[in-house]
Each structure stands twice: as C-alpha cells, then as structure tokens.
Amino acid sequence: MTYRIGAFVVDTREGRIAQVVGERGSRLTLRRPGGGVEWEAPFASLRLATREDREAAGLWANGSRSAYGCEECAQLEAAYHEAAAGDDHAKTGEALVIQRRHWRRAHMAGG
C-alpha cells in the first residue's frame, strides 16, 4: 500500500504517529505532525492513522478547528504546490514551513 504526501500514518515499529513528507523507493520519509526531524520507514511497517490515533496525538481534538473547509489551508497548500513546481528549493521549504505553522496554530490541540 502506498500513502499520499500529507497522510497521517503510524510507524508500528515504535508506535509513533507521523505525516508522510516524501517517498524514496520502497520507503517513505516521515515527520512528526507539526514538524521535526525526518526519518524513513518501509511501507510494511506503516499503517494509516485512525481517528483515535490522530486525537491521541493532539490532532483534531474536541473543540479544535477542523482543517476540512479551512480556506487558509487551501491557499497555503496551493502556494506550496506552486513553489514545489519550480526549481527554488528555498522557496519550497519556506512555503512548507508557513503551511505547517498555520496547521499547528489553527488545527492542533494547544496550538
């Protein structure tokens, strides 16, 4: 099974929830929700994060603003994809940081 960029998964080797940020051959590049150090994991050690997994990690907790229908999320995602389509890695990285900062502030519990 493959996972799209941005999907939340659980690395079953350590029980850590992560967000897919890239793919390299038969491995995915992962990062904790909201940022941090990246690591790689083979497809076989991952499973799609359940709603309970996401809530336990502080994502979409009761009373938090849902990302679905968030106009700012849509704008920031479009800006990221536009930057990623170019050759400027610094601009792409900056767009990703801005997108993640918004995510933490607006959609994570205690953000």
N, C-alpha and C positions, 0 to 999 in steps of 0.2 A: 504494500500500500504506500502511496506517496501522499504527502501533505503539502498544501499550498503555502506560500510565504504568508506569514501573519497568523497562521493557525496555532492554536494552543494545544500542546501535547504534553504528555508525562513521560519523562525518561525513567523507565521502570527499573533501571539499574540502581538508582538512588531515590526514586520516588519524587523527583523534582519536576515541577511544572515549568514549562518553557514555551517560548514563542519561536516558531520557525523563521529564520532570517536568511537561509541560503541552502544550497544543495551542492554537494561535491561527490559525484559518482554515486556510490551506494550508501552515502552518509549524509545526514542533514546537519547544518550549522544551526545551533540553538542559542538563545539568550533568555535570561530571566525576564519576566514581564516588566516593562519599565526601564530596561537597560541592564548593563553589567557586562561581565566577561563572557565571551562566547565560548562554546565548546561544541564538539562534534559527537554525534551518536549514530549508530547504524539503525536503519529502518526497523529491524527486528526488535530493537529494544524500546520502541516508542509505541504509545497508544494515544488516541485522540483524548484530550482532556474533557471530562464530563462537566456538567454544570456545577456539581458538588466540588470537583477539583478546583474549578475557577473561583467559586465562592470561598473555599478554604484558603486560597492564595490571595484573597482580598480583591478579586476582580468581580465586578457587578454585584457587590454586596447589597443587602436590602437598603433602600434609600439612596443608592448611588445612581447617577445619571447613566442611562443606557447609551451605549455607543451607536446603537442602531437608530438611524434617523438623525444623527448628530451632523449638522451642516458643516461645522468646523472640521470634523474628522474627514468628511468627504473632500473638502477643499485642500486640507493638508495631504491627504492621500494622492490627490491629483497633482499637487505640486511635487511630491516625492517622485511619482512616476514620470513626470516631465523632466525632472532633474536626472533621474536614472537613465533616461533615454539618451542623454548627452554623454560627453566624454569627460566631464568635470567631476572627478570623484569627491572633491572637497564640497562642491555644491550639493551633491547627492547625500553625502554624510550630514551636512547641515540640515537639509530637509528632513532626514530621518530623525535627527535629534529633536527638531521642533515638533515633529509628529508625536514622538514618544513623550516629550514633556507635556504636551496637551493631554495625551492619554492618561498619564499619571495624575495630573491635576483634576481632570474632569470626570474620569471614569473609574479610578481605583479608590477603594476604601481608604480613608485617611490621606488622600492625595493632596 
